[in-house]
Amino acid sequence: MTSPEPSASIANDPFPEGSVDAGVYPTHGDGFQHSLVLIDMGE
């Protein structure tokens, strides 16, 4: 039995249901550095 294909709207959604903003940063690099803190915190 194969699993059903997700609809295009779900498969291409960059923000899954239930996700929240952890912050807004001026550059991709700043956001990446702060993401390391969240990973270290286990979030």
N, CA, C, O and CB atoms as a CASP TS submission, in Angstrom:
PFRMAT TS
TARGET T0000
AUTHOR 0000-0000-0000
METHOD Language model
MODEL 1
PARENT N/A
ATOM      1  N   MET     1       0.849  -1.178   0.000  1.00  0.00           N
ATOM      2  CA  MET     1       0.000   0.000   0.000  1.00  0.00           C
ATOM      3  C   MET     1       0.894   1.239   0.000  1.00  0.00           C
ATOM      4  O   MET     1       1.797   1.355   0.829  1.00  0.00           O
ATOM      5  CB  MET     1      -0.966  -0.001   1.227  1.00  0.00           C
ATOM      6  N   THR     2       0.649   2.148  -0.910  1.00  0.00           N
ATOM      7  CA  THR     2       1.449   3.376  -0.976  1.00  0.00           C
ATOM      8  C   THR     2       0.772   4.483  -0.194  1.00  0.00           C
ATOM      9  O   THR     2      -0.451   4.510  -0.057  1.00  0.00           O
ATOM     10  CB  THR     2       1.666   3.813  -2.437  1.00  0.00           C
ATOM     11  N   SER     3       1.589   5.400   0.319  1.00  0.00           N
ATOM     12  CA  SER     3       1.014   6.528   1.053  1.00  0.00           C
ATOM     13  C   SER     3       0.481   7.546   0.055  1.00  0.00           C
ATOM     14  O   SER     3       1.021   7.683  -1.042  1.00  0.00           O
ATOM     15  CB  SER     3       2.067   7.179   2.001  1.00  0.00           C
ATOM     16  N   PRO     4      -0.571   8.259   0.427  1.00  0.00           N
ATOM     17  CA  PRO     4      -1.152   9.238  -0.494  1.00  0.00           C
ATOM     18  C   PRO     4      -0.203  10.409  -0.706  1.00  0.00           C
ATOM     19  O   PRO     4       0.578  10.763   0.178  1.00  0.00           O
ATOM     20  CB  PRO     4      -2.501   9.742   0.035  1.00  0.00           C
ATOM     21  N   GLU     5      -0.282  10.996  -1.881  1.00  0.00           N
ATOM     22  CA  GLU     5       0.522  12.173  -2.196  1.00  0.00           C
ATOM     23  C   GLU     5      -0.075  13.384  -1.474  1.00  0.00           C
ATOM     24  O   GLU     5      -1.290  13.580  -1.506  1.00  0.00           O
ATOM     25  CB  GLU     5       0.584  12.416  -3.742  1.00  0.00           C
ATOM     26  N   PRO     6       0.769  14.202  -0.819  1.00  0.00           N
ATOM     27  CA  PRO     6       0.215  15.420  -0.203  1.00  0.00           C
ATOM     28  C   PRO     6      -0.210  16.399  -1.292  1.00  0.00           C
ATOM     29  O   PRO     6       0.348  16.398  -2.389  1.00  0.00           O
ATOM     30  CB  PRO     6       1.256  16.087   0.749  1.00  0.00           C
ATOM     31  N   SER     7      -1.183  17.217  -0.990  1.00  0.00           N
ATOM     32  CA  SER     7      -1.620  18.204  -1.978  1.00  0.00           C
ATOM     33  C   SER     7      -0.510  19.234  -2.169  1.00  0.00           C
ATOM     34  O   SER     7       0.331  19.416  -1.288  1.00  0.00           O
ATOM     35  CB  SER     7      -2.951  18.896  -1.536  1.00  0.00           C
ATOM     36  N   ALA     8      -0.508  19.896  -3.299  1.00  0.00           N
ATOM     37  CA  ALA     8       0.542  20.866  -3.615  1.00  0.00           C
ATOM     38  C   ALA     8       0.581  21.988  -2.586  1.00  0.00           C
ATOM     39  O   ALA     8       1.659  22.469  -2.238  1.00  0.00           O
ATOM     40  CB  ALA     8       0.329  21.447  -5.017  1.00  0.00           C
ATOM     41  N   SER     9      -0.578  22.410  -2.097  1.00  0.00           N
ATOM     42  CA  SER     9      -0.594  23.521  -1.147  1.00  0.00           C
ATOM     43  C   SER     9       0.075  23.137   0.175  1.00  0.00           C
ATOM     44  O   SER     9       0.703  23.984   0.811  1.00  0.00           O
ATOM     45  CB  SER     9      -2.034  23.978  -0.893  1.00  0.00           C
ATOM     46  N   ILE    10      -0.046  21.894   0.594  1.00  0.00           N
ATOM     47  CA  ILE    10       0.602  21.450   1.830  1.00  0.00           C
ATOM     48  C   ILE    10       2.086  21.208   1.583  1.00  0.00           C
ATOM     49  O   ILE    10       2.919  21.611   2.395  1.00  0.00           O
ATOM     50  CB  ILE    10      -0.071  20.166   2.372  1.00  0.00           C
ATOM     51  N   ALA    11       2.422  20.568   0.495  1.00  0.00           N
ATOM     52  CA  ALA    11       3.808  20.219   0.213  1.00  0.00           C
ATOM     53  C   ALA    11       4.686  21.457   0.044  1.00  0.00           C
ATOM     54  O   ALA    11       5.870  21.416   0.377  1.00  0.00           O
ATOM     55  CB  ALA    11       3.882  19.359  -1.033  1.00  0.00           C
ATOM     56  N   ASN    12       4.135  22.545  -0.464  1.00  0.00           N
ATOM     57  CA  ASN    12       4.919  23.755  -0.713  1.00  0.00           C
ATOM     58  C   ASN    12       4.766  24.809   0.368  1.00  0.00           C
ATOM     59  O   ASN    12       5.252  25.928   0.202  1.00  0.00           O
ATOM     60  CB  ASN    12       4.531  24.344  -2.028  1.00  0.00           C
ATOM     61  N   ASP    13       4.105  24.482   1.473  1.00  0.00           N
ATOM     62  CA  ASP    13       3.869  25.446   2.533  1.00  0.00           C
ATOM     63  C   ASP    13       5.130  25.617   3.378  1.00  0.00           C
ATOM     64  O   ASP    13       5.525  24.681   4.074  1.00  0.00           O
ATOM     65  CB  ASP    13       2.684  25.006   3.411  1.00  0.00           C
ATOM     66  N   PRO    14       5.774  26.791   3.338  1.00  0.00           N
ATOM     67  CA  PRO    14       6.992  26.987   4.129  1.00  0.00           C
ATOM     68  C   PRO    14       6.708  27.159   5.618  1.00  0.00           C
ATOM     69  O   PRO    14       7.626  27.082   6.434  1.00  0.00           O
ATOM     70  CB  PRO    14       7.745  28.193   3.620  1.00  0.00           C
ATOM     71  N   PHE    15       5.438  27.393   5.980  1.00  0.00           N
ATOM     72  CA  PHE    15       5.068  27.603   7.373  1.00  0.00           C
ATOM     73  C   PHE    15       3.992  26.605   7.773  1.00  0.00           C
ATOM     74  O   PHE    15       2.802  26.893   7.641  1.00  0.00           O
ATOM     75  CB  PHE    15       4.581  29.050   7.602  1.00  0.00           C
ATOM     76  N   PRO    16       4.397  25.428   8.262  1.00  0.00           N
ATOM     77  CA  PRO    16       3.401  24.413   8.637  1.00  0.00           C
ATOM     78  C   PRO    16       2.448  24.909   9.719  1.00  0.00           C
ATOM     79  O   PRO    16       2.795  25.768  10.530  1.00  0.00           O
ATOM     80  CB  PRO    16       4.100  23.148   9.116  1.00  0.00           C
ATOM     81  N   GLU    17       1.245  24.351   9.714  1.00  0.00           N
ATOM     82  CA  GLU    17       0.246  24.722  10.710  1.00  0.00           C
ATOM     83  C   GLU    17       0.812  24.518  12.108  1.00  0.00           C
ATOM     84  O   GLU    17       1.431  23.491  12.384  1.00  0.00           O
ATOM     85  CB  GLU    17      -1.048  23.901  10.524  1.00  0.00           C
ATOM     86  N   GLY    18       0.607  25.482  12.983  1.00  0.00           N
ATOM     87  CA  GLY    18       1.083  25.382  14.356  1.00  0.00           C
ATOM     88  C   GLY    18       2.458  25.987  14.581  1.00  0.00           C
ATOM     89  O   GLY    18       2.929  26.054  15.716  1.00  0.00           O
ATOM     90  N   SER    19       3.113  26.433  13.497  1.00  0.00           N
ATOM     91  CA  SER    19       4.429  27.043  13.673  1.00  0.00           C
ATOM     92  C   SER    19       4.261  28.505  14.082  1.00  0.00           C
ATOM     93  O   SER    19       3.253  29.138  13.769  1.00  0.00           O
ATOM     94  CB  SER    19       5.272  26.929  12.372  1.00  0.00           C
ATOM     95  N   VAL    20       5.255  29.022  14.779  1.00  0.00           N
ATOM     96  CA  VAL    20       5.237  30.419  15.218  1.00  0.00           C
ATOM     97  C   VAL    20       6.573  31.064  14.881  1.00  0.00           C
ATOM     98  O   VAL    20       7.582  30.374  14.733  1.00  0.00           O
ATOM     99  CB  VAL    20       4.944  30.524  16.743  1.00  0.00           C
ATOM    100  N   ASP    21       6.581  32.371  14.762  1.00  0.00           N
ATOM    101  CA  ASP    21       7.826  33.098  14.534  1.00  0.00           C
ATOM    102  C   ASP    21       8.654  33.084  15.818  1.00  0.00           C
ATOM    103  O   ASP    21       8.143  33.374  16.900  1.00  0.00           O
ATOM    104  CB  ASP    21       7.543  34.562  14.071  1.00  0.00           C
ATOM    105  N   ALA    22       9.916  32.750  15.689  1.00  0.00           N
ATOM    106  CA  ALA    22      10.825  32.796  16.840  1.00  0.00           C
ATOM    107  C   ALA    22      11.550  34.130  16.875  1.00  0.00           C
ATOM    108  O   ALA    22      12.170  34.478  17.880  1.00  0.00           O
ATOM    109  CB  ALA    22      11.843  31.632  16.788  1.00  0.00           C
ATOM    110  N   GLY    23      11.477  34.871  15.790  1.00  0.00           N
ATOM    111  CA  GLY    23      12.115  36.176  15.711  1.00  0.00           C
ATOM    112  C   GLY    23      12.163  36.651  14.282  1.00  0.00           C
ATOM    113  O   GLY    23      11.965  35.873  13.349  1.00  0.00           O
ATOM    114  N   VAL    24      12.426  37.923  14.112  1.00  0.00           N
ATOM    115  CA  VAL    24      12.575  38.517  12.789  1.00  0.00           C
ATOM    116  C   VAL    24      13.943  39.181  12.776  1.00  0.00           C
ATOM    117  O   VAL    24      14.247  40.007  13.637  1.00  0.00           O
ATOM    118  CB  VAL    24      11.413  39.548  12.461  1.00  0.00           C
ATOM    119  N   TYR    25      14.766  38.821  11.798  1.00  0.00           N
ATOM    120  CA  TYR    25      16.146  39.282  11.753  1.00  0.00           C
ATOM    121  C   TYR    25      16.417  40.000  10.442  1.00  0.00           C
ATOM    122  O   TYR    25      15.823  39.669   9.417  1.00  0.00           O
ATOM    123  CB  TYR    25      17.116  38.108  11.932  1.00  0.00           C
ATOM    124  N   PRO    26      17.317  40.988  10.468  1.00  0.00           N
ATOM    125  CA  PRO    26      17.559  41.784   9.257  1.00  0.00           C
ATOM    126  C   PRO    26      18.260  41.024   8.135  1.00  0.00           C
ATOM    127  O   PRO    26      18.115  41.380   6.966  1.00  0.00           O
ATOM    128  CB  PRO    26      18.375  42.983   9.609  1.00  0.00           C
ATOM    129  N   THR    27      19.012  39.986   8.475  1.00  0.00           N
ATOM    130  CA  THR    27      19.713  39.228   7.439  1.00  0.00           C
ATOM    131  C   THR    27      19.537  37.737   7.685  1.00  0.00           C
ATOM    132  O   THR    27      19.221  37.304   8.793  1.00  0.00           O
ATOM    133  CB  THR    27      21.214  39.597   7.404  1.00  0.00           C
ATOM    134  N   HIS    28      19.749  36.964   6.625  1.00  0.00           N
ATOM    135  CA  HIS    28      19.696  35.502   6.728  1.00  0.00           C
ATOM    136  C   HIS    28      20.745  35.009   7.723  1.00  0.00           C
ATOM    137  O   HIS    28      20.477  34.097   8.504  1.00  0.00           O
ATOM    138  CB  HIS    28      19.917  34.844   5.339  1.00  0.00           C
ATOM    139  N   GLY    29      21.927  35.603   7.698  1.00  0.00           N
ATOM    140  CA  GLY    29      23.010  35.213   8.599  1.00  0.00           C
ATOM    141  C   GLY    29      22.651  35.423  10.059  1.00  0.00           C
ATOM    142  O   GLY    29      22.935  34.571  10.901  1.00  0.00           O
ATOM    143  N   ASP    30      22.026  36.560  10.365  1.00  0.00           N
ATOM    144  CA  ASP    30      21.602  36.818  11.745  1.00  0.00           C
ATOM    145  C   ASP    30      20.575  35.785  12.196  1.00  0.00           C
ATOM    146  O   ASP    30      20.650  35.275  13.313  1.00  0.00           O
ATOM    147  CB  ASP    30      21.018  38.237  11.875  1.00  0.00           C
ATOM    148  N   GLY    31      19.628  35.484  11.334  1.00  0.00           N
ATOM    149  CA  GLY    31      18.614  34.478  11.665  1.00  0.00           C
ATOM    150  C   GLY    31      19.231  33.115  11.884  1.00  0.00           C
ATOM    151  O   GLY    31      18.832  32.387  12.793  1.00  0.00           O
ATOM    152  N   PHE    32      20.206  32.763  11.053  1.00  0.00           N
ATOM    153  CA  PHE    32      20.876  31.474  11.197  1.00  0.00           C
ATOM    154  C   PHE    32      21.609  31.389  12.526  1.00  0.00           C
ATOM    155  O   PHE    32      21.515  30.371  13.212  1.00  0.00           O
ATOM    156  CB  PHE    32      21.852  31.244  10.042  1.00  0.00           C
ATOM    157  N   GLN    33      22.330  32.427  12.904  1.00  0.00           N
ATOM    158  CA  GLN    33      23.056  32.408  14.174  1.00  0.00           C
ATOM    159  C   GLN    33      22.097  32.242  15.349  1.00  0.00           C
ATOM    160  O   GLN    33      22.390  31.503  16.288  1.00  0.00           O
ATOM    161  CB  GLN    33      23.878  33.693  14.340  1.00  0.00           C
ATOM    162  N   HIS    34      20.966  32.918  15.301  1.00  0.00           N
ATOM    163  CA  HIS    34      19.991  32.791  16.379  1.00  0.00           C
ATOM    164  C   HIS    34      19.319  31.423  16.369  1.00  0.00           C
ATOM    165  O   HIS    34      18.886  30.940  17.415  1.00  0.00           O
ATOM    166  CB  HIS    34      18.940  33.886  16.270  1.00  0.00           C
ATOM    167  N   SER    35      19.227  30.794  15.199  1.00  0.00           N
ATOM    168  CA  SER    35      18.635  29.453  15.142  1.00  0.00           C
ATOM    169  C   SER    35      19.504  28.460  15.890  1.00  0.00           C
ATOM    170  O   SER    35      18.992  27.494  16.455  1.00  0.00           O
ATOM    171  CB  SER    35      18.447  28.999  13.683  1.00  0.00           C
ATOM    172  N   LEU    36      20.809  28.682  15.903  1.00  0.00           N
ATOM    173  CA  LEU    36      21.700  27.793  16.648  1.00  0.00           C
ATOM    174  C   LEU    36      21.401  27.834  18.134  1.00  0.00           C
ATOM    175  O   LEU    36      21.524  26.816  18.815  1.00  0.00           O
ATOM    176  CB  LEU    36      23.156  28.169  16.401  1.00  0.00           C
ATOM    177  N   VAL    37      21.010  28.991  18.650  1.00  0.00           N
ATOM    178  CA  VAL    37      20.622  29.106  20.058  1.00  0.00           C
ATOM    179  C   VAL    37      19.379  28.276  20.323  1.00  0.00           C
ATOM    180  O   VAL    37      19.313  27.575  21.333  1.00  0.00           O
ATOM    181  CB  VAL    37      20.375  30.582  20.443  1.00  0.00           C
ATOM    182  N   LEU    38      18.385  28.338  19.434  1.00  0.00           N
ATOM    183  CA  LEU    38      17.165  27.567  19.613  1.00  0.00           C
ATOM    184  C   LEU    38      17.446  26.073  19.556  1.00  0.00           C
ATOM    185  O   LEU    38      16.866  25.302  20.321  1.00  0.00           O
ATOM    186  CB  LEU    38      16.139  27.948  18.558  1.00  0.00           C
ATOM    187  N   ILE    39      18.332  25.661  18.654  1.00  0.00           N
ATOM    188  CA  ILE    39      18.692  24.242  18.569  1.00  0.00           C
ATOM    189  C   ILE    39      19.358  23.805  19.871  1.00  0.00           C
ATOM    190  O   ILE    39      19.051  22.739  20.403  1.00  0.00           O
ATOM    191  CB  ILE    39      19.635  23.978  17.357  1.00  0.00           C
ATOM    192  N   ASP    40      20.270  24.633  20.382  1.00  0.00           N
ATOM    193  CA  ASP    40      20.974  24.310  21.617  1.00  0.00           C
ATOM    194  C   ASP    40      20.002  24.219  22.792  1.00  0.00           C
ATOM    195  O   ASP    40      20.227  23.449  23.726  1.00  0.00           O
ATOM    196  CB  ASP    40      22.057  25.357  21.903  1.00  0.00           C
ATOM    197  N   MET    41      18.921  25.003  22.750  1.00  0.00           N
ATOM    198  CA  MET    41      17.916  24.973  23.808  1.00  0.00           C
ATOM    199  C   MET    41      16.968  23.780  23.653  1.00  0.00           C
ATOM    200  O   MET    41      16.156  23.511  24.539  1.00  0.00           O
ATOM    201  CB  MET    41      17.119  26.277  23.811  1.00  0.00           C
ATOM    202  N   GLY    42      17.069  23.077  22.543  1.00  0.00           N
ATOM    203  CA  GLY    42      16.191  21.941  22.310  1.00  0.00           C
ATOM    204  C   GLY    42      14.852  22.293  21.725  1.00  0.00           C
ATOM    205  O   GLY    42      13.912  21.501  21.799  1.00  0.00           O
ATOM    206  N   GLU    43      14.748  23.471  21.143  1.00  0.00           N
ATOM    207  CA  GLU    43      13.486  23.914  20.545  1.00  0.00           C
ATOM    208  C   GLU    43      13.460  23.618  19.078  1.00  0.00           C
ATOM    209  O   GLU    43      12.474  23.921  18.405  1.00  0.00           O
ATOM    210  CB  GLU    43      13.265  25.395  20.775  1.00  0.00           C
TER
END
